[in-house]
Amino acid sequence: MEITDVRIKRVVIKGEKLRAFATVTFDGEFVVSDIKVIDGANGLFIAMPSRKITDRCSGCGGKNHLRAKFCNDCGAKLAPERAAKDAAGRAKLHVDIAHPINPECRQRIQEAIVKAYSEAADESGAAPSEEEPEPGNRRDPAPGAQMEGGDDTFDREIFS
């Protein structure tokens, strides 16, 4: 499987380690969006797209996130500590939607994304500044967050 395209949307959220979202195209036929580029203790790494894990209320059967204290549907109190734990004892609250099957594939994807991120930083002259974002070149997806890359058609243009 060949990585045929990598697109980067750099993000600035003051005090956060998230640096960008990536969209990767494989063999010109399959796209994986919302791969996070995170600045960790040992440099940049990727986190595959994920969703929150939910469970069901024992009373009404309504879906609830694992950190919810009360049922979204009936309001019943939910048991604490419903989340399974990982090897380090942390609650497992998210599950990957798409992910590589082996470490070699993950490494190839990570290298391609980090390279594209570095090239995007070089093209703009520097990494995005948390204090002074470039005016007119970003949109605001959430309070305190700013993204580069123009309009929202970025990861949908191949489907037009």
C-alpha positions, 0 to 999 in steps of 0.5 A: 500500500502506497501513501499517495497524498498527505495533507496537513491543517496546522492548529494553534491551541494555546497550551496544547500539544496538538499541532495539526490534523492530517489526511492521508490518501492510500493508493489514490483510492482510500482516505483516512482523515483526522489523524492528529499530529502531537508534539510529545516529550520525544518529538512529533507523533501521530494519533489515529482517528478515534471515537469515545467509547460508550456503554448502556444504562442498566435501567433504560438502555440509553448510551452514555460516555464512560465518564458520565455520572448520570444517564443522558436519557433517564437521569439515573446515577451510573456506576463509577469506574465503568471503563476498562483499564489499559496496561498502565492502569489508565481508563480506556476512554477512546477506540481507534476508528482506523489504525495500522495493523503492524509497527512498520506501517505505523512508522511509514504513515508517521514519517510521511505525516511528520515530513509533510508537517515539517514542509508545511512549517517551512513553507509558512516560514515557521511553526504557528505562533501561539501569541500572534496568529497570521491574520486572514489565513486561519479559521476558528474551529473552536474557542481558543483554536486556530487552523491554517489551510483555507476553507473546509473543502480541504479533505473533501475535494477529491470527492467532488 
